[in-house]
């Protein structure tokens, strides 16, 4: 049974210089990278890999990836000047990056693979190989969330997470903090806030 995801009533601005953490959840290749290792195939999760009880249909959002976040949600994460930039032909798959004009940070990038990537199981399988960093986080309303990366970029204010959309697909979400917040706030908290909103939006359209 689906449980509702309660978003913060006020703007959280978790990535911007004036941000503060919210309490609606406890909590990296580079921006533009999807979680699934290159050449990975769909597979059934092992006994230690969290499974997805209610798979998401990503067909529509892959065609219009900037619909993964509403304008209001982007403002909650980045501020009132956040603008989206869509890429349908990126090497990793369709994506949308929200950022503040004339600045490189903060930003949120949401990436969808072109085909099933093996789900959360493929991220776990790549630990110690493709990914030096693989750390499970508390799930978001029953959907597994995993920090991943070719190296640990959290000290530089960057965190990539894989949100399990089904047992065979993940959504890559990259969060980069403003330089003012680096070392003061956990960038994975910001990535989690983005994941909460992406999930809410996609579920609303399924």
C-alpha distance (Angstrom), angle and dihedral (degrees) to the residues before:
residue distance angle dihedral
X1 . . .
X2 3.74 . .
X3 3.75 119.0 .
X4 3.77 120.6 -152.8
X5 3.79 119.2 -109.8
X6 3.76 111.1 -130.7
X7 3.78 112.7 -147.9
X8 3.76 123.9 -159.9
X9 3.78 111.8 -87.4
X10 3.78 93.1 -140.5
X11 3.78 127.6 50.0
X12 3.78 110.6 -82.6
X13 3.81 99.6 -164.4
X14 3.81 88.1 -167.3
X15 3.80 94.1 169.4
X16 3.78 102.6 40.0
X17 3.78 127.4 87.3
X18 3.79 93.0 -102.1
X19 3.78 94.6 46.5
X20 3.77 130.4 127.4
X21 3.83 128.9 -167.9
X22 3.78 120.2 -99.0
X23 3.78 127.6 -142.2
X24 3.81 102.9 -131.4
X25 3.80 94.7 103.3
X26 3.77 142.9 7.5
X27 3.58 113.4 -127.3
X28 14.79 173.8 17.3
X29 3.88 150.7 -34.7
X30 3.76 108.5 84.8
X31 3.80 125.9 -82.9
X32 3.78 110.5 -67.9
X33 3.82 95.2 33.3
X34 3.78 122.9 119.7
X35 3.82 120.6 -138.3
X36 3.81 98.6 -118.4
X37 3.81 115.8 90.8
X38 3.79 115.3 -113.8
X39 3.77 110.3 -84.1
X40 3.80 94.2 12.1
X41 3.78 118.8 152.4
X42 3.78 132.9 -149.3
X43 3.77 112.2 -83.8
X44 3.77 140.7 170.0
X45 3.81 113.8 -102.4
X46 3.79 117.5 -108.0
X47 3.79 122.2 -120.8
X48 3.82 93.2 -87.9
X49 3.81 95.7 48.4
X50 3.81 116.5 92.0
X51 3.79 112.9 -116.8
X52 3.80 129.3 -143.0
X53 3.79 113.8 -121.4
X54 3.81 95.8 -170.5
X55 3.83 110.9 34.5
X56 3.79 118.6 -149.6
X57 3.78 122.6 -127.0
X58 3.82 105.5 -129.5
X59 3.82 98.0 176.7
X60 3.79 96.3 102.8
X61 3.80 98.9 40.0
X62 3.81 90.8 50.4
X63 3.81 87.5 61.6
X64 3.82 92.2 50.7
X65 3.83 105.7 21.9
X66 3.80 94.0 172.6
X67 3.81 86.6 69.1
X68 3.82 87.1 71.6
X69 3.81 87.9 88.8
X70 3.78 129.3 31.3
X71 3.79 120.3 -134.3
X72 3.79 89.2 -105.9
X73 3.80 92.8 52.0
X74 3.81 91.7 48.9
X75 3.80 89.3 51.3
X76 3.81 90.5 50.2
X77 3.79 89.2 55.8
X78 3.79 103.1 37.1
X79 3.77 111.5 10.6
X80 3.79 138.2 -95.2
X81 3.82 95.0 -60.6
X82 3.81 97.2 58.2
X83 3.80 114.3 133.4
X84 3.83 129.2 -173.3
X85 3.79 127.5 -127.1
X86 3.79 116.0 -163.1
X87 3.80 125.5 -151.4
X88 3.80 118.1 -175.9
X89 3.81 98.1 170.7
X90 3.80 102.6 45.3
X91 3.79 117.8 140.0
X92 3.82 91.6 -113.5
X93 3.80 94.1 45.6
X94 3.81 137.8 -95.9
X95 3.80 112.8 -18.2
X96 3.77 145.1 163.7
X97 3.79 126.2 -150.2
X98 3.79 123.0 -161.6
X99 3.80 118.0 -159.5
X100 3.79 143.9 147.5
X101 3.85 113.9 -93.9
X102 3.81 116.3 -105.3
X103 3.82 92.7 15.1
X104 3.80 132.7 87.9
X105 3.82 93.7 -148.9
X106 2.95 145.9 85.2
X107 3.80 103.9 34.5
X108 3.78 143.8 151.0
X109 3.80 120.8 -150.9
X110 3.82 121.9 -169.5
X111 3.82 116.3 -165.1
X112 3.81 129.5 -169.7
X113 3.79 121.3 -165.4
X114 3.79 118.5 -125.7
X115 3.79 91.6 -126.1
X116 3.82 138.5 7.8
X117 3.81 108.4 -56.0
X118 3.78 100.4 -165.0
X119 3.79 94.7 -91.2
X120 3.79 124.8 -119.8
X121 3.82 88.7 -29.6
X122 3.82 90.3 67.9
X123 3.81 91.2 53.7
X124 3.81 91.5 51.9
X125 3.80 90.4 45.4
X126 3.82 91.2 54.7
X127 3.82 93.3 55.9
X128 3.79 110.3 121.9
X129 3.80 90.5 15.7
X130 3.79 121.5 52.5
X131 3.79 90.7 1.0
X132 3.78 122.5 47.6
X133 3.80 89.3 -177.4
X134 3.80 121.7 55.0
X135 3.80 117.6 151.6
X136 3.79 125.7 162.0
X137 3.79 116.7 -132.9
X138 3.79 128.4 -162.5
X139 3.80 108.7 -73.7
X140 3.80 120.9 -104.4
X141 3.79 108.3 -121.9
X142 3.80 90.1 -33.9
X143 3.82 96.8 -42.3
X144 3.84 113.6 114.7
X145 3.78 118.7 -117.4
X146 3.80 122.2 -163.2
X147 3.81 132.6 -177.2
X148 3.81 110.3 -136.8
X149 3.78 139.7 170.1
X150 3.77 147.6 146.1
X151 3.80 82.6 -114.9
X152 3.80 137.2 0.4
X153 3.81 106.0 -87.0
X154 3.78 96.9 168.4
X155 3.82 93.3 104.1
X156 3.82 87.8 60.4
X157 3.81 91.9 51.6
X158 3.79 98.7 -99.9
X159 3.79 130.7 118.5
X160 3.81 131.3 175.2
X161 3.79 120.9 -163.0
X162 3.79 134.0 -176.2
X163 3.79 114.8 -140.4
X164 3.79 111.3 -157.9
X165 3.80 107.1 -128.8
X166 3.81 92.2 174.4
X167 3.79 137.6 -20.2
X168 3.82 88.4 -81.8
X169 3.82 104.4 35.2
X170 3.79 138.0 53.7
X171 3.79 135.0 -173.6
X172 3.80 116.2 -134.6
X173 3.80 115.7 -140.0
X174 3.80 121.4 -175.3
X175 3.80 122.2 -169.9
X176 3.80 124.8 -171.2
X177 3.79 120.0 -172.8
X178 3.78 127.8 -139.5
X179 3.80 112.1 -96.5
X180 3.81 88.8 -110.2
X181 3.81 91.4 62.6
X182 3.80 98.5 45.9
X183 3.78 109.4 118.0
X184 3.80 92.3 8.9
X185 3.80 101.2 72.4
X186 3.80 133.4 28.9
X187 3.83 108.4 -106.8
X188 3.80 89.1 -151.7
X189 3.81 88.4 64.9
X190 3.79 86.6 59.6
X191 3.81 91.8 46.7
X192 3.79 89.0 50.9
X193 3.80 91.7 51.2
X194 3.80 88.6 52.6
X195 3.82 91.3 48.1
X196 3.81 91.0 52.1
X197 3.79 90.7 54.7
X198 3.80 95.9 42.9
X199 3.79 90.2 51.7
X200 3.81 92.5 48.2
X201 3.81 91.7 50.6
X202 3.81 96.2 46.7
X203 3.80 93.2 45.3
X204 3.79 88.9 50.9
X205 3.80 89.1 57.3
X206 3.83 97.0 44.5
